[in-house]
Structure formats: structure tokens, C-alpha cells
Amino acid sequence: MQVKNLGEIKAIAFDIDGTLYENWKLNIRIIWHFLKNITFFARYGHARNLFRASGKTMNFREEQLSLMTKYYFGSESKAQKKMDDVIYEGLKKYFKKIVPCKDSLDTVKSFKEAGFKIALLSDFPPEQKGGLWGFQPYCDVILGTEACGALKPAPVSFRKMADDLGVKPEEILYVGNSHKYDVVGARNVGMKTAWFTKKKLDKTGQADIVFSRFSDLKQIILKNI
């Protein structure tokens, strides 16, 4: 575990996919759905990577539909139906029985009770996750980056989250499992960062906390308030 001087924190925000639940818990549920639609997933992933690399803010859904139509489907109605059937509606049922990471819900609850504002920020629509496995009652802000016009690590969604929380970026600790998207993205707008990983330290020095168990994160934060 690695911890730096955190300073004053008024809010704690979390990535959802791969952070509040482990990715393998979803992957084993969708394996047949993925194999059945493997070509589409490859195309869809490529389109999102292009948007992410551009770093531009845009009407994300419109641009995504335009790209999928132009290169893969030739018809907006076909492209939209396929994205809905495979991604936006097609994945919903697989999230219903997801079990969050051990101690993650108790940790979020404890942070809320300690007076921190709580936010969730995801690259996929949070409403896709239904009731968010018990986290929702403790959240002040729940935000999807698509609605902000750019995927992480673009700064726009992190700044929007801070604005919605009514807290300065430097007073937010952002918790995520992706170093490239969560740690770097949050760090670039001035937030503190906590990297959820099996690694013992962050050799780049960008994460203020490196942890592998939510019980450890809870202890670190609560003993410093």
C-alpha cells in the first residue's frame, strides 16, 4: 500500500466498472453475449477508442451513431438498434446480480456518514446498472461521461462532477481501477487519486493512494479526518 499527504478532502468519487465491482464478475456473465456479438464489440470498441484519442467534447451519442453508421451499418436505424440491443439495453440484465467488491458498500456508507460528499463517474451509462447495488442512497452525484461529451481521461467529465458536487477539484479524492483513465484523468484536473490495484505502488507517482482492499481505503481516510 502506498499513501501520500492527502490534504483536505471534502468529497470522494468512484469509478464504477472495475472499481465498485470486479470486471471478471461481469465478464463471466456476458461471455455468450460477447461471443455472439464479437464483431460488433470490436467495432464498437474501436469507435470509442477513436473518440477517446481525439480528446474532443462532442454530442457523444450523435457522433457515435454517425461513426457506426458510416463505417459499419450504412443506416442510422440499423446502427442504433444494434447498439441498443447489444450495449445499452442488451447489457442491463447482466448487471442485476453483480456483487460489489468486498467492503466497498460499507466503505462508501462510512464515508457518507463521516460527512464526505459522494459521487460516481462512469464511462458507461450509470442507469444501465439499475439500483447500483445499494450505493445510490449514499451518492450526491451520479454521472456518465457520455452525457458530458467525452470519455475519460478527458477533463470535462471530472470538472462537471466537481461542479455538480459544489466542491473544488483539489478537494476531491477520485477512486478508480484504471491508471490511464481514472488516475491520470483525475490528476490532470487537480484531484487527489486512489488507485484500486493489486500492485504495491505507483511508479509514476501520480496516485496519492494505492490500495487493493476497500477496508484499507476506509481506514486510511477515516483516520485522517
C-alpha positions as CSV (number, residue, x, y, z in Angstrom):
1,M,0.0,0.0,0.0
2,Q,1.2,3.5,-0.8
3,V,-0.1,6.7,0.7
4,K,0.9,10.4,0.3
5,N,-0.2,13.5,2.1
6,L,-3.8,13.9,1.2
7,G,-4.5,17.4,2.4
8,E,-8.2,18.5,2.8
9,I,-10.8,16.3,1.2
10,K,-14.5,17.2,1.1
11,A,-15.7,14.6,-1.4
12,I,-14.8,11.1,-2.5
13,A,-15.8,9.9,-6.0
14,F,-15.7,6.5,-7.5
15,D,-15.4,4.9,-10.9
16,I,-18.0,2.1,-11.3
17,D,-16.9,-0.6,-13.7
18,G,-13.8,-2.5,-12.4
19,T,-13.8,-0.4,-9.2
20,L,-17.1,-0.9,-7.3
21,Y,-17.3,-4.4,-8.8
22,E,-14.5,-6.5,-10.3
23,N,-14.6,-6.8,-14.1
24,W,-14.5,-10.6,-14.1
25,K,-17.8,-10.7,-12.3
26,L,-19.4,-9.1,-15.4
27,N,-17.2,-10.9,-18.0
28,I,-18.3,-14.4,-16.9
29,R,-21.9,-13.4,-17.2
30,I,-21.7,-11.9,-20.6
31,I,-19.3,-14.4,-22.3
32,W,-22.0,-15.9,-24.6
33,H,-23.4,-12.4,-25.3
34,F,-19.9,-11.3,-26.2
35,L,-19.1,-14.2,-28.4
36,K,-22.4,-13.9,-30.2
37,N,-21.7,-10.3,-31.0
38,I,-17.9,-10.4,-31.1
39,T,-17.6,-8.5,-34.4
40,F,-19.9,-5.7,-33.1
41,F,-18.0,-5.4,-29.9
42,A,-14.7,-5.0,-31.8
43,R,-16.2,-2.2,-34.0
44,Y,-17.9,-0.5,-31.0
45,G,-14.6,-0.6,-29.0
46,H,-12.7,0.8,-32.0
47,A,-15.2,3.7,-32.3
48,R,-14.9,4.6,-28.6
49,N,-11.1,4.4,-28.8
50,L,-11.2,6.9,-31.6
51,F,-13.4,9.3,-29.5
52,R,-11.1,8.9,-26.5
53,A,-8.0,9.6,-28.5
54,S,-9.5,12.7,-30.0
55,G,-9.9,14.3,-26.6
56,K,-12.7,16.5,-28.1
57,T,-16.0,17.3,-26.4
58,M,-19.0,16.5,-28.6
59,N,-22.6,15.3,-28.6
60,F,-21.3,11.8,-27.9
61,R,-24.3,9.7,-28.8
62,E,-24.8,11.5,-32.1
63,E,-21.2,11.3,-33.1
64,Q,-21.0,7.6,-32.1
65,L,-24.1,6.8,-34.1
66,S,-22.7,8.7,-37.1
67,L,-19.4,6.8,-37.0
68,M,-21.1,3.4,-36.5
69,T,-23.5,4.2,-39.4
70,K,-20.8,5.4,-41.8
71,Y,-18.3,2.7,-41.3
72,Y,-20.3,-0.4,-40.3
73,F,-24.0,-0.3,-40.9
74,G,-24.9,2.2,-43.6
75,S,-28.2,3.0,-41.9
76,E,-28.8,5.1,-38.7
77,S,-31.7,2.9,-37.7
78,K,-29.7,-0.3,-38.0
79,A,-26.8,1.2,-36.1
80,Q,-29.0,2.5,-33.3
81,K,-30.9,-0.8,-33.0
82,K,-27.7,-2.8,-32.8
83,M,-26.1,-0.5,-30.2
84,D,-29.3,-0.7,-28.1
85,D,-29.7,-4.4,-28.5
86,V,-26.1,-5.3,-27.7
87,I,-24.9,-2.4,-25.4
88,Y,-27.4,0.0,-23.9
89,E,-30.3,-2.4,-23.4
90,G,-28.6,-5.7,-24.0
91,L,-26.2,-5.5,-21.1
92,K,-28.7,-4.3,-18.5
93,K,-29.9,-7.8,-17.4
94,Y,-26.3,-8.9,-16.7
95,F,-25.8,-6.2,-14.1
96,K,-28.7,-7.2,-11.9
97,K,-26.9,-9.9,-10.0
98,I,-23.5,-8.2,-9.8
99,V,-22.0,-8.5,-6.3
100,P,-19.9,-5.4,-5.4
101,C,-16.3,-5.7,-4.2
102,K,-15.8,-6.9,-0.6
103,D,-16.3,-4.0,1.9
104,S,-16.9,-1.4,-0.9
105,L,-20.5,-0.7,0.1
106,D,-19.6,-0.4,3.8
107,T,-16.7,1.9,2.9
108,V,-18.9,4.2,0.9
109,K,-21.5,4.3,3.6
110,S,-18.9,5.1,6.2
111,F,-17.5,7.9,4.1
112,K,-21.0,9.4,3.8
113,E,-21.6,9.1,7.5
114,A,-18.3,10.8,8.1
115,G,-19.5,13.9,6.2
116,F,-18.0,13.4,2.8
117,K,-20.0,14.1,-0.4
118,I,-20.1,11.0,-2.6
119,A,-20.1,10.8,-6.4
120,L,-20.0,8.1,-9.1
121,L,-18.5,8.7,-12.5
122,S,-18.6,6.1,-15.3
123,D,-17.7,5.8,-19.0
124,F,-20.9,3.8,-19.4
125,P,-24.4,5.0,-18.5
126,P,-25.0,4.6,-14.7
127,E,-28.7,4.0,-15.3
128,Q,-27.6,0.8,-17.1
129,K,-26.8,-0.6,-13.6
130,G,-30.3,-0.3,-12.2
131,G,-30.2,0.4,-8.5
132,L,-26.4,0.3,-8.4
133,W,-26.3,-2.5,-5.9
134,G,-27.1,-0.3,-2.8
135,F,-24.7,2.6,-3.5
136,Q,-27.2,5.0,-4.8
137,P,-28.7,6.2,-1.5
138,Y,-25.3,7.5,-0.4
139,C,-24.5,9.4,-3.6
140,D,-24.8,13.1,-4.1
141,V,-23.9,12.9,-7.8
142,I,-24.1,10.0,-10.3
143,L,-22.7,10.9,-13.7
144,G,-21.9,9.2,-17.0
145,T,-19.2,10.7,-19.2
146,E,-21.1,10.1,-22.4
147,A,-23.6,12.8,-21.2
148,C,-20.7,15.1,-20.7
149,G,-19.5,14.7,-24.3
150,A,-16.1,12.9,-23.8
151,L,-14.8,9.7,-22.2
152,K,-12.2,9.6,-19.5
153,P,-9.4,10.7,-19.2
154,A,-10.8,13.9,-20.9
155,P,-11.1,16.6,-18.2
156,V,-14.7,17.7,-19.0
157,S,-16.5,15.0,-17.0
158,F,-14.2,15.3,-14.0
159,R,-14.8,19.1,-13.9
160,K,-18.6,18.6,-14.4
161,M,-18.6,16.2,-11.4
162,A,-16.8,18.7,-9.3
163,D,-19.2,21.5,-10.3
164,D,-22.2,19.2,-9.5
165,L,-20.7,18.4,-6.1
166,G,-20.1,22.1,-5.4
167,V,-16.5,21.2,-4.4
168,K,-13.1,22.3,-5.8
169,P,-11.3,19.6,-7.8
170,E,-8.4,19.7,-5.3
171,E,-10.8,18.8,-2.5
172,I,-11.9,15.6,-4.2
173,L,-10.4,12.1,-3.9
174,Y,-11.1,10.1,-7.1
175,V,-11.0,6.3,-6.8
176,G,-10.6,4.1,-9.8
177,N,-9.0,0.9,-11.1
178,S,-7.6,2.3,-14.4
179,H,-4.4,4.2,-14.1
180,K,-4.6,5.6,-17.6
181,Y,-8.1,6.8,-17.4
182,D,-9.0,7.3,-13.7
183,V,-5.8,8.2,-12.0
184,V,-4.3,10.3,-14.9
185,G,-7.7,11.9,-15.8
186,A,-8.5,13.0,-12.2
187,R,-4.9,14.1,-11.5
188,N,-4.9,16.3,-14.6
189,V,-7.7,18.4,-13.2
190,G,-6.1,18.7,-9.7
191,M,-7.9,15.9,-7.9
192,K,-6.4,13.6,-5.4
193,T,-6.4,10.0,-6.6
194,A,-6.6,6.5,-5.2
195,W,-5.7,3.6,-7.5
196,F,-7.5,0.3,-6.8
197,T,-5.0,-2.4,-8.0
198,K,-3.1,-5.4,-6.9
199,K,0.2,-3.5,-7.4
200,K,2.0,-2.3,-4.3
201,L,2.9,1.1,-5.6
202,D,2.5,3.6,-8.4
203,K,5.9,4.0,-10.0
204,T,4.7,7.1,-11.9
205,G,3.9,8.9,-8.6
206,Q,0.5,10.1,-9.7
207,A,-1.7,8.2,-7.3
208,D,-1.9,9.5,-3.8
209,I,-3.2,6.2,-2.5
210,V,-2.6,2.7,-3.9
211,F,-4.8,0.0,-2.3
212,S,-6.1,-3.5,-3.0
213,R,-8.8,-3.7,-0.3
214,F,-11.6,-1.3,0.4
215,S,-11.2,-1.9,4.1
216,D,-7.7,-0.4,3.8
217,L,-9.0,2.6,1.9
218,K,-11.6,3.2,4.6
219,Q,-9.0,3.0,7.4
220,I,-6.7,5.4,5.6
221,I,-9.3,8.1,5.0
222,L,-11.2,7.9,8.3
223,K,-8.0,8.1,10.4
224,N,-7.0,11.3,8.6
225,I,-10.2,13.4,9.2
